[in-house]
């Protein structure tokens, strides 16, 4: 019996069952699945102290057991966190094993991609029109060639297999702890491995979470109206949320220095901050108002030499797309700049936020004086001129 638990508690017993299975070298996947599910079920009925003790013991196990099994334990730990358990206790173990999986999965994914390219080249060697640089989907390459490579790359294949569950557990941690997001971002080796791993669909949400801007100060300029604002944004998952909150914060009485237009529905605004919103497929969604684009958002390089923004669809490469993140906005002189122009077409999207458990914020710190707005725009147009080919 583990010294971490009082004898007789149900949660202690099911965690000790995991330890027994480890000692027996259990190989039946269904047995492991049931054992971890039992831990999650008992954790819902246990006291907070019992849950913490269970988390500590499972974290120790995660560090010691084979990676594929560790991913199952991590997934169970993530499920317990999602029910309100302590985020910090299993974090170190989960991120250590996630890093291990990232390194192995990268090797395996690249090997599958190389094999796919070789077969692709052989199939098209007599076709002069074939493009040897065609990009092949990494997941498709693994699906097609992974089974044959697994025999040669057993450990690497295990890393690829374990990565999905480990990244899900890691996501449960970073979406509930700003402290953990900061710690992970400061780990240069982990962040490098995360960016280089080719398993894009598996890691997308984790990358988004670790790319959140926290208390970032941004300059917003409306060149046509010669208006400007100094704002602070915090934890906005995607630019959909940024767009909604900009409209809410900046549209108002033009005589008071605000922008003309129609502010979004308060429910839409709340959904982008900390309020409720229906999830996809929810029957309530058809009664919930949609978000609507009030502006077109531009990077600073979109400004023309005459100080205006292009019309229509010109220079779309400089748009700040709603599907992107605030971290993608290009800095100018060390500060991210958002230029606002009229929308080229009507945009609608589902109200909400990318991470329901993370509250978004946008605060107007000050309205910029007209002279300061002109100075910003002048410096930007000068810089654009210098960067022209």
C-alpha positions in Angstrom: 0.0 0.0 0.0 1.3 3.4 -1.0 2.4 5.6 2.0 0.7 8.5 0.3 -2.8 7.3 1.2 -4.9 6.5 4.2 -5.8 2.8 4.1 -9.3 2.1 3.0 -10.0 5.2 0.8 -11.4 4.2 -2.6 -9.2 6.6 -4.5 -6.1 5.2 -2.8 -7.1 1.6 -3.7 -7.6 2.3 -7.4 -4.3 4.2 -7.6 -2.6 1.3 -5.9 -4.2 -0.9 -8.5 -2.2 1.0 -11.1 1.0 0.3 -9.2 0.2 -3.4 -9.0 -0.3 -3.5 -12.8 3.0 -1.8 -13.3 4.8 -4.4 -11.1 3.0 -7.2 -13.0 4.0 -5.7 -16.4 0.4 -5.8 -17.5 0.2 -5.7 -21.3 -3.6 -5.7 -21.9 -4.6 -2.3 -23.1 -8.2 -2.7 -22.0 -7.1 -3.5 -18.4 -5.1 -0.3 -18.3 -7.9 1.7 -19.8 -10.3 0.5 -17.1 -7.8 1.1 -14.3 -7.2 4.7 -15.3 -11.0 5.3 -15.8 -11.5 4.0 -12.2 -9.1 6.6 -10.9 -10.9 9.4 -12.7 -14.3 8.1 -11.4 -13.1 7.8 -7.8 -11.4 11.2 -7.9 -14.8 12.8 -8.4 -15.9 11.5 -5.0 -12.7 11.9 -3.1 -11.7 14.8 -0.8 -9.3 17.5 -2.2 -6.4 16.1 -0.1 -7.0 12.6 -1.4 -7.0 13.9 -4.9 -3.7 15.7 -4.4 -2.1 12.6 -3.0 -3.4 10.6 -6.0 -2.0 13.2 -8.4 1.4 13.1 -6.8 1.6 9.3 -7.0 0.4 9.3 -10.6 3.0 12.0 -11.5 5.7 9.8 -10.1 4.4 6.9 -12.2 4.3 9.0 -15.3 8.0 9.6 -15.0 8.9 6.0 -14.6 6.7 4.0 -17.0 7.0 3.4 -20.8 6.0 6.4 -22.8 2.9 4.9 -24.4 1.5 3.9 -21.0 2.6 7.3 -19.5 0.4 9.0 -22.1 -2.6 7.1 -20.8 -1.8 8.1 -17.2 -1.3 11.7 -18.4 -4.7 11.7 -20.1 -6.3 10.5 -16.9 -4.4 13.2 -15.0 -5.7 15.8 -17.4 -9.2 14.6 -17.0 -8.9 15.1 -13.2 -7.5 18.6 -13.8 -10.5 19.4 -15.9 -12.7 18.5 -13.0 -10.9 21.1 -10.9 -7.9 19.3 -9.4 -4.5 20.9 -8.8 -2.7 22.0 -12.0 0.8 22.2 -10.6 1.3 18.7 -9.2 1.5 16.7 -12.4 2.7 19.5 -14.7 6.5 18.8 -14.5 6.0 15.0 -15.2 3.6 15.6 -18.1 5.7 18.2 -19.8 8.9 16.1 -19.4 7.2 13.1 -21.2 5.5 15.4 -23.7 9.0 16.7 -24.7 10.2 13.2 -25.0 7.3 12.3 -27.3 7.8 15.4 -29.4 11.4 14.5 -30.1 10.6 10.9 -31.0 7.5 11.8 -33.0 9.5 14.3 -35.0 11.9 11.6 -36.1 9.1 9.2 -36.9 7.0 11.7 -38.8 10.0 12.9 -40.9 11.0 9.3 -41.7 7.4 8.6 -42.9 7.4 11.8 -45.0 10.8 10.9 -46.6 9.5 7.5 -47.5 6.3 9.0 -49.0 8.5 11.4 -51.0 10.6 8.6 -52.4 7.5 6.7 -53.5 6.0 9.9 -54.9 9.2 10.5 -56.9 9.2 7.0 -58.3 5.6 7.2 -59.3 6.3 10.4 -61.2 9.8 9.9 -62.5 8.5 9.7 -66.1 6.2 12.7 -65.7 8.1 15.8 -66.6 5.3 18.0 -65.3 5.4 16.5 -61.8 6.6 18.9 -59.1 9.2 17.3 -57.0 8.6 19.9 -54.3 5.0 19.0 -53.8 4.2 19.1 -50.1 2.9 15.8 -48.8 0.6 15.7 -45.7 2.5 14.4 -42.8 -0.4 12.6 -41.2 -1.2 10.9 -44.5 2.4 9.9 -44.8 2.3 8.3 -41.3 -0.9 6.6 -42.1 0.4 5.1 -45.3 4.0 4.2 -44.3 3.9 4.2 -40.5 3.2 0.5 -40.1 6.1 -0.5 -42.2 8.5 1.8 -40.4 7.3 0.9 -36.9 9.3 -2.3 -37.0 12.5 -0.4 -37.6 11.6 2.6 -35.4 9.7 1.1 -32.4 10.6 3.9 -29.9 9.9 6.7 -32.4 6.6 5.2 -33.4 5.6 5.0 -29.8 6.4 8.7 -29.4 4.1 9.5 -32.3 1.4 7.3 -30.8 1.7 8.8 -27.3 1.9 12.4 -28.5 -1.9 13.0 -28.8 -2.8 12.0 -25.3 0.2 13.8 -23.8 -0.5 17.0 -25.6 -4.1 16.9 -24.5 -3.0 16.6 -20.9 -0.5 19.4 -21.4 -3.3 21.5 -22.9 -5.5 21.0 -19.8 -2.6 22.4 -17.7 -1.7 25.5 -19.7 -5.3 26.5 -20.3 -5.8 26.6 -16.6 -2.6 28.1 -15.4 -0.9 31.3 -16.5 2.0 30.4 -14.4 2.5 27.1 -16.3 2.2 28.9 -19.6 5.0 31.2 -18.5 7.2 28.3 -17.4 6.7 26.3 -20.6 7.4 29.4 -22.8 10.7 29.9 -20.9 11.8 26.3 -21.8 13.6 27.0 -25.1 14.2 23.3 -25.8 10.5 22.4 -25.3 9.3 25.3 -27.4 11.7 24.5 -30.2 10.6 20.8 -30.2 7.0 21.9 -30.2 7.5 24.1 -33.3 9.5 21.6 -35.2 7.3 18.6 -34.6 5.4 17.9 -37.9 2.2 16.6 -36.1 0.3 19.8 -36.8 -3.2 18.7 -36.1 -2.3 17.0 -32.8 -0.5 20.0 -31.5 -2.5 22.9 -32.9 -4.4 23.8 -29.7 -1.3 23.5 -27.5 0.6 25.9 -29.8 -2.2 28.4 -29.8 -2.4 28.3 -26.0 1.4 28.9 -25.6 1.2 31.7 -28.2 -1.3 33.8 -26.2 -0.2 37.4 -25.5 -0.5 38.3 -21.9 -1.0 42.0 -20.9 0.4 43.1 -24.3 0.2 46.9 -25.1 -0.9 47.6 -28.7 -1.4 50.8 -30.8 -4.6 50.9 -32.8 -4.8 53.6 -35.6 -7.6 54.5 -38.0 -5.7 56.3 -40.8 -8.8 57.6 -42.6 -10.3 59.2 -39.5 -6.9 60.1 -37.9 -7.9 58.5 -34.7 -5.6 56.3 -32.5 -5.8 54.4 -29.2 -3.4 52.7 -26.8 -4.9 49.4 -25.7 -3.9 46.4 -23.6 -4.9 42.9 -24.6 -4.7 39.7 -22.5 -5.3 36.1 -23.4 -7.2 36.5 -26.7 -7.1 33.2 -28.4 -7.8 34.2 -32.0 -8.3 37.5 -33.8 -12.0 36.8 -34.0 -12.1 37.7 -30.3 -9.8 40.7 -30.9 -12.0 42.0 -33.7 -15.1 41.7 -31.5 -13.6 43.4 -28.5 -12.0 46.2 -30.7 -15.5 47.0 -32.0 -17.0 47.1 -28.5 -14.2 49.2 -27.1 -13.7 51.7 -29.9 -17.1 52.3 -31.4 -19.0 55.1 -29.8 -19.7 58.8 -30.0 -17.4 60.4 -32.6 -17.6 63.7 -30.8 -16.0 62.0 -27.9 -13.1 60.7 -29.9 -14.5 57.3 -30.7 -15.2 55.5 -34.0 -18.5 55.5 -35.8 -20.4 52.3 -36.3 -22.6 49.7 -34.6 -21.2 48.1 -31.4 -21.7 44.3 -31.2 -24.4 42.7 -29.1 -23.4 42.6 -25.4 -23.8 38.8 -25.4 -21.3 38.5 -28.3 -18.9 40.8 -26.3 -19.3 38.7 -23.1 -18.7 35.5 -25.1 -15.3 36.9 -26.2 -14.4 37.8 -22.6 -15.7 35.6 -19.9 -19.3 35.0 -20.6 -21.2 31.9 -21.7 -21.7 30.8 -25.3 -23.1 27.7 -27.0 -20.7 25.1 -28.2 -20.9 23.7 -31.7 -23.9 21.6 -32.2 -25.7 23.0 -29.2 -29.4 23.7 -29.9 -29.0 27.1 -28.3 -26.6 28.2 -30.9 -29.3 29.1 -33.4 -30.7 31.6 -31.0 -27.3 33.1 -30.0 -26.3 36.2 -32.0 -23.4 36.0 -34.4 -20.4 38.2 -34.3 -20.0 40.6 -37.2 -16.9 42.4 -38.6 -16.9 46.1 -38.0 -13.5 46.8 -39.6 -10.8 45.3 -41.7 -7.6 44.9 -39.6 -4.2 45.6 -41.2 -0.6 45.2 -40.3 1.4 48.4 -40.5 3.0 47.4 -43.9 -0.4 47.7 -45.4 -0.3 51.5 -45.2 0.3 53.2 -48.6 2.8 56.1 -49.1 -0.1 58.6 -49.2 -1.1 57.5 -45.7 -4.2 55.5 -46.7 -5.1 51.9 -46.7 -5.8 50.0 -50.0 -9.3 49.6 -51.3 -11.1 46.3 -51.8 -8.9 43.2 -51.8 -5.6 44.8 -52.7 -2.6 43.8 -50.6 -4.5 41.1 -48.7 -1.1 39.7 -47.6 -1.1 42.6 -45.1 -4.5 41.9 -43.6 -4.7 40.7 -40.0 -6.9 37.7 -40.6 -9.5 36.7 -38.0 -8.3 33.1 -38.1 -4.8 34.2 -36.9 -3.6 35.1 -33.4 -2.7 38.5 -31.9 0.8 37.3 -31.6 1.0 37.2 -35.4 0.5 41.0 -35.6 3.8 42.5 -36.8 5.5 44.9 -34.4 6.7 48.3 -35.6 9.5 49.9 -33.6 8.9 47.2 -30.9 5.1 47.7 -30.6 2.4 45.8 -32.4 0.3 48.1 -34.6 -3.3 47.5 -35.8 -4.5 49.6 -38.6 -8.3 49.8 -39.0 -10.1 50.3 -42.3 -13.6 49.6 -43.7 -14.5 46.0 -44.2 -14.3 45.0 -47.9 -17.2 42.6 -47.4 -19.6 41.4 -44.6 -18.0 39.0 -42.2 -19.9 36.9 -39.7 -18.7 34.2 -37.3 -19.8 32.3 -34.3 -19.5 34.2 -31.0 -17.2 32.7 -28.4 -13.6 32.3 -27.6 -11.1 29.6 -28.7 -10.4 28.5 -25.1 -13.7 28.7 -23.1 -11.7 28.3 -19.8 -9.5 31.3 -20.5 -11.0 34.8 -20.0 -10.1 37.4 -22.6 -9.5 41.1 -22.0 -9.2 44.3 -24.0 -8.8 47.6 -22.3 -8.4 51.1 -23.8 -5.6 52.8 -21.9 -5.8 56.1 -23.6 -7.1 58.0 -26.7 -4.1 59.3 -28.6 -3.9 63.0 -29.3 -4.2 63.9 -33.0 -0.6 65.0 -33.2 0.6 61.7 -31.9 -1.6 59.8 -34.4 0.0 61.8 -37.2 3.5 61.1 -35.9 2.8 57.3 -35.9 1.3 57.4 -39.4 4.2 59.4 -40.7 6.8 57.1 -39.3 5.0 54.1 -40.6 4.7 55.5 -44.2 8.4 56.4 -44.1 9.2 52.9 -43.0 7.0 51.4 -45.7 8.8 53.4 -48.4 12.2 52.2 -47.1 11.1 48.6 -47.2 9.8 48.7 -50.8 11.8 46.5 -53.2 
